[in-house]
Amino acid sequence: MLEARHRMDLPPTRSARPTGWIPSGDGAAEPSPDAVLIRRTLAEIAPVADRVTSYFYALVFMGHPEVRELFPVAMDVQRDRLLKALLTAAEHIDDPAVLTPYLRRLGTGHRKYGTVAAHYPAVGEALIGALARYAERTWGPEAEAAWVRAYTAISQTMIDAAAEDEARSPAWWHAEVVSHDLRTPDIAVLTLRPDQPYPFLAGQYTSLETPWWPRVWRHYSFASAPRADGLLSFHVKAVPAGWVSNALVRHARPGDVLRLGPPAGSMVVDHSTDNGMLCLGGGTGIAPIKALIEDVAGHGERRPVEVFFGARSDDDLYDKDTLLGLQRSHPWLSVRPVIGEGMAGQLPHAVGVHGPWRSYDAFISGPPAMIRSGVDALKRIGIPGERIRFDALEELAGVAG
């Protein structure tokens, strides 16, 4: 549904709104009737999610074969993304404050695939067909009407966001590789020159497509704050069976041209405060942390910045010298390497030994398990959840590879 793109003869009800919360008699919030019906359907199809997703794509491609070229040849990751996006939207179906920004990011991000407004009805048509096929117990006229209303509102939010973005930004940028620095056998630092100005904020990420795997996009964080020369830097680790990561680490060379999607992500510095910053970076997750440090330095701030940099071995601390150099230049910066297996547990534990951190804003970047354990650990030591910032890329748009 949300990560695909295509047509369904739904009414173009621009006024349709996402299903919302309705107040109960005692003032408490209760899920709307549409939300209840949608969640019942999702609960029924959860055990057969793979079959639902496969059937959905079969309906899309049989009914609209012209859209098949918009998708990568291998559909494994795309199928994953569809399910995760669907579940994410359903989870927040009655929480517009969360759902609307998420859908707007998807709508603008889908422009790089060649998605246009006319594609969305095809997705909805296939979605309804797949749900009707597999939600045998909970499906009926009321459930179908709830899904049509929800999908109409969801797709309109994405269409509107894409139209607004089109007025001010290209769907993608071409970027030439100007340097390729192999730091370890599996980690490379790439510097790119975009063909036109590329606006972003330190701590954000983008999607990359290589010429070796057309229509296959993966997410990578910017490894530096915006630079005066407009160059962009990325840290890439080749992962097993990772199409894009292996291409970037082992095959990309200066002169190669990649494509960039729009910037995204909310793990950015709030320069309206002088709160201290507690930063946890695991593996190549140190890249956006480095960008945040540069951002603070560039704004002339002297707030305390405490960085914990985790890796399995000393060899994996591939950017340690750069970080220690920044520490020598900025007395407000402290960098602590943390080495050992089980980074998801060791890095948060190391943070707990120091502190206190109650007056700090926290930033976490790294493998999913490390982010989850880090968030839990930081909450336990007193940092409020609203001051813990991270971007769970594997939940929003599929795993990197």
Secondary structure, DSSP 8 states (H G I E B T S, - for coil): --SS---------TT------EE-TTS-EE--HHHHHHHHHHHHHGGGHHHHHHHHHHHHHHH-GGGGGGS-S--HHHHHHHHHHHHHHHHTTT-HHHHHHHHHHHHHHGGGGT--GGGHHHHHHHHHHHHHHH-TTT-SHHHHHHHHHHHHHHHHHHHHHHHHHHTTS-S-EEEEEEEEEEEETTEEEEEEEESS-----TT-EEEEE-TTSTT-EEEEEBSS---TT--EEEEEE--TT-HHHHHHHHT--TT-EEEE---B------TT---EEEEEEEGGGHHHHHHHHHHHHHTT----EEEEEEESSGGG-TTHHHHHHHHHH-TTEEEEEEESS-HHHHHHHHHHHS---TTEEEEEES-HHHHHHHHHHHHHTT--GGGEE---HHHHH----
